[in-house]
Amino acid sequence: MYKFPVSKFALGLALGGFLITSQAFAGDEMKYGFGVKPSDEEIAGWDIDIRPDGKGLPEGSGTYDEGEALFAEHCAACHGDFADGGGGRYPPLVGGTPGELSQAVRPGQPHKTIGSYWPYASTVFDYIKRAMPFGNAQSLTNDEVYAITGWLLAENDLHDSDEPMNAEALKKVVMPNVDGFFDDPRPDVKNPHCMKDCFKTVEIKSKATLGVTPTGEDALR
Amino acid sequence: MGKQNMDKSKTNSRVIMAQAERESAQLEPTRRAFLRGSAAGIGAVAAMGATGGAAMAAGNPENLPPNVPEWSKMLGDSVTAEPYGIPSQYEKNVHRRTVPWLTPTGESSISFTPIQDLHGIITPNGLHFERHHGGFPHIPKEDFRLIVHGMVKNERMFTLQDLMRFPQVSRIHFVECPANSGAEWRGAQMDKLQFTHGMVSCCEWTGVKVSTLMEELGVKPGAKWVLAEGADAAGMSRSIPIEKLGDDCILAYAQNGEMLRPEQGYPLRLIVPGFEGNMNVKWIRRLEFGDQPWHHREETSKYTDTMYNGKSRRFTWSMDTKSVITSPCPEYPMLGKGYHQIRGLAWTGAGKIKGVDISVDGGKNWMPARLEGPVFNKALTRFVFDWEWNGQEVLLQSRAYDETGYVQPTIDQLREIRGTWSIYHNNSIHTWLVQKSGEVLNVQVSGK
């Protein structure tokens, strides 16, 4: 799925890195033997990551109604009752389209939400599970995470609100902006190493005189 | 130290900080008033230079020659008066600062290194910039574990002591948040150097190379990516290509000679030299080897760059070549006509800084600066330029180039390709407007 961009970095690796991967890192015997073999249970307790292909999704299920109630209880205080950011400073999670990410279409601010921007639905489950609710992370059960994930996706018109959300349903969701990303093309800018008469005129375009820089105790929380 | 004492010392440091801020708040308007209010303008600034600088430098006459100050007569403090030494009380104003309006909470926020006050290439541990996504935890070292699992032949769980037994390396590397200078994408915004460029720091990091662990555990064929995950309340997670990890990444437990500070990942963090700061996962608890990237929140929703047409760059790892003049700067204006050594910092994720040029006319003409001090791979590098200021208005710039031949671009060049919706990776040439008064203002210029 992902290909390395052809860059000096990748080329260097093709020459050196892969050799190292296949040979030097291939030993079965440990040289030092420090540490212990973790049990399956120990790994499972911390191995919470989810991939776009569904790897890592646990058993469990949640409905739209459960998700709505859980969102109101755990999330709405920051993200708003309708997950639109609530007019506050926390991220809106619902609304927008990938088309509105173009500066030509929408000159003000890009409207970045789960629905308009996030390329994979698996990331919604993963992020809620690992980091939300803010201040009480990893407290929700898998059923609860499925319910909230399903509600958010349904509010973005990406999931049928009559259907429960679970591993199978999540794998089927195709996000609108899935093709909206491309691999880093840098270096993208070539500034010639000009030393003399590089410009005829130079104009000041903006000055930092807005008074938005904090001073004194304002620069401490 | 008992909890009560810790709380007390925390309170004390808060009091000291608040006091320092009050003092600076009192000082700053005075300095500004002096600079602006001087009818003679440049003459007054020149006079300041001639008498040895600003009011601060005047001092108490009782302590100046021919008088003998108190500290030359009375005994000073004893050896353990400060069992862990602290900076001089006269440098209280040198500390990290934040911009509260940038983020809704202090736990998911940023603090900036006071690079305007620093000398050399090393950032003191207490001044390294901070970026936390769920606050910084205090993890007892005996309760720390690192699990390495997935596509490795020997899955392993390590204590800190285990990791410290492996062969040790020390490397000096910068860490920069890719949002450094992010507030400047649409125009000049912050009026202090600390806030335009203070999300970069540079330390000596000591630990075990990830390649050592990869050799020890044996990477399975087909493994291409590694998920690095933190133990903080954000569970910070990033997908990192295995070649980079096996190249120069370090699992670091020490910073500038001492164990990591809590806010820098105690007891263990990842150092990913030259890549965006966010990938240098702090409080690391897990490395999972796999065959695909995870596309987690911090590499899709965040830390991606939306171009003018709405398409977004992902996996924008490398920190491009960048430089900034740290003297003069808004915090430390010109003190008078005549000699001034322009000083600054340059760095690149591409390797070593090859050189830095200086312009005093907004980029029309350039003159080579001198690299001062050591030039290390993916580390802050200092440059200096001996300058005679004629007292006139000047558009001052620095422009770094690296060993690959890449030259730091203008903001126009970046905007032409990327638009102004990027948040990250603004490595443009920075401009200071040196005014006749000696004051220095952050501006953006366009050359034709």
Interface residues (C-beta under 8 A of the other chain):
Chain A: M1 Y2 F4 K8 F9 L13 G17 F18 I20 T21 S22 A24 F25 A26 G27 D28 M30 K31 Y32 F34 G35 V36 K37 P38 E42 I43 W46 D47 I48 D49 I50 R51 P52 D53 K55 C78 G88 R89 Y90 P98 G99 E100 L101 S102 Q103 A104 V105 P110 K112 I114 Y117 W118 P119 Y120 S122 T123 D126 Y127 R130 A131 F134 G135 A137 Q138 G180 F181 F182 D183 D184 P185 R186 P187 D188 V189 K190 N191 P192 H193 C194 M195 K196 D197 C198 F199 K200 T201 V202 E203 I204 K205 S206 K207 A208 T209 L210 G211 V212 T213 P214 T215 G216 E217 D218 A219 L220 R221
Chain B: M17 A18 E21 R22 S24 A25 E28 R97 T98 V99 P100 W101 T103 P104 T105 G106 E107 S108 S109 H133 G134 I147 H149 K153 N154 E155 R156 M157 F158 T159 D162 L163 R165 F166 G187 A188 Q189 M190 D191 K192 F195 T196 S211 M214 E215 E216 L217 G218 V219 P221 A223 L227 E229 A233 A234 G235 S237 P241 I242 E243 G246 D247 R285 R286 E288 G290 Q292 P293 W294 H295 H296 R297 T300 S301 T304 T306 Y308 N309 G310 K311 S312 R313 R314 F315 T316 W317 S318 D320 D357 D361 G362 G363 K364 N365 W366 M367 L395 R399 Y401 T404 G405 Y406 V407 Q408 P409 T410 Q413 L414 I417 R418 G419 T420 W421 H425 L433 L441 N442 V443 Q444 V445 S446 G447 K448
